[in-house]
């Protein structure tokens, strides 16, 4: 058996689980989303529902397509979330006059009021995760760079299917 030196040693280390970016991202994602769970439960939201509400708090009404594009998710993935949020009384779904294929999603008064409670979420999460606002911004920039690099700048994974 011969000893591995130089570049060969680095290549062998490249296959260590602890060196895998995909592994670190998977565990980090699961951990961060898990940390959100008790915070969002107080609002009556799951993490995916929170993301939909964030879209609507930015701009409402929005179309289903606009929400799915913003979240880089297929409309079929977003539709069940919208249905549950409508059942919870946070949003409305209506077909657009003159275009039955387009679904407009708007906030109810309860959905709009929930935004006030949600204002505490980012600060609570920074505290729980031990991160400063600057660290969160840097992580966000890095993740968006990875997303752009892996999607050719296209944030819509559906378009690549």
N, C-alpha and C positions, 0 to 999 in steps of 0.2 A: 504494500500500500504506500502511495506517495503522499507527501504532505502537500496541502494546497497552499499556495503562496500568492501574494499580490492580488491581482484582479479576480482570480478564482475564489479566494476567500471572501471577497466582497460579494461575488455572485452567490455563493452558498448562503451568506448572511441575508441576501435579498429574499430568500424563501422562508425565513423565520416568520412565524405568525406575528410576532411583535413588530416586524418591519413592514407589515402590509397596511397600506393606507386604507384599503377597503375595509379591513377589520376594525381599525381605529374609528373610522367614520360610522360604521354600523353600530358599534358599541356606544359611541358618543351620542349618536342620534337617539338610540333607544333610551339611554340614560337621561338625556335632556328632556325628551318627551315625557318620560316617567316622572321627572321632577315637576313638570307642569301639572300633572294629573290632579293632585290635591288642591292646587291653587285654582284650577279651572272648574273643579267640582263645585266650588263655592258659587260659581256663576251659572251652574247648571249646563256646562259645556264640556264636550270632549275636545281633545287637541285639534282634530280635523275641523270640528264645528267652529272652534275659535278662529282658525285660519279663514274660514268663510266669512265669519263676522268681521274680522279685520278688513277684508276686501270691501264689505258693505259699509263699514264705518268710514272708509276712505272715500267711497263714492257710491251713492245709491240714488235711484235704482240702477242696476247693472243687468246685463244679459247673462244667461247661463254660460255662454261662450266666453264672455269677458272674465267671469269668475274662474272658469276652468283654465283659461290662458294665464291669468295672474298666478294661479296656484300650480301651474305646470302639471295639471291632472286632466284626465279625460272627462268630458261631460258626464259620462255614465258613472264615473266615480263620485262626482259632485252631486248628482241628482238625489241620491238617498240622503245625503247630508242636508240638502235643502228641504226635503220632505220632513225630516225629523225636526229641523229648526222651525219650520212652519207649524208643525204640531205643537211645539213648545211655545208658540206665540211670538216668536222673534222676527219672523219675516213673512212676506207674502210672495206668491208666485202667480203670475198672470201672463197669458198669451198676449203678445203685442198686436194691437189693432192693425189689420191689413197684412199681418205676417204671422200666420198661425204656427209657423215653425220656430219662432223666436220667443223665448221665455224671459220675461222681465222679472227680476227679483228685487224687492224693496224691503225696507225695514218697517216694522210695526212700531208704535210708540214704545212698547216694552223692549223691542230690539234696540231702538235708538237710546233708550234710557240705560240699557245694560252697558253701553260704552263708558258711562261715568264710573261704574264699578270696575270695569276692565282697565281703567287708567292705572290702577295699582299693580297690575300684573307684571309689566316690564321691571319695575323697581323690585318687586318681591322676588322675581326670578334672578335678577342680578345678585341680590343678597343671598339667595339659596345656593347659587352656583359660585359665589365668591368672586364675581367679576365686576369690573368697573364698566362704565358706559363706553369708555375708550376701548377696552378689551373686547367688548361685544361688537363694537363697530369694526375693529380689525378682524375678528373672526368672521363677521358677515362679509367683509370685502374678500377675504380668502376663500370662503365657501362659494361666493358668487363667481370668483375667478375659476374655481374648479368646475362649477356648473357650466360656465361659458366654454371652458376648454374641452369638456366632455361632450358638449352638445353642439359644438361649432358655433357658439353664440346664440343658439336657438334654445330657449328655455322650455319649449313644448316637447316633452318626450313622446307625445302622441304622433307628432309630425314625423318622427324617425321610425315609427313602427312599420 
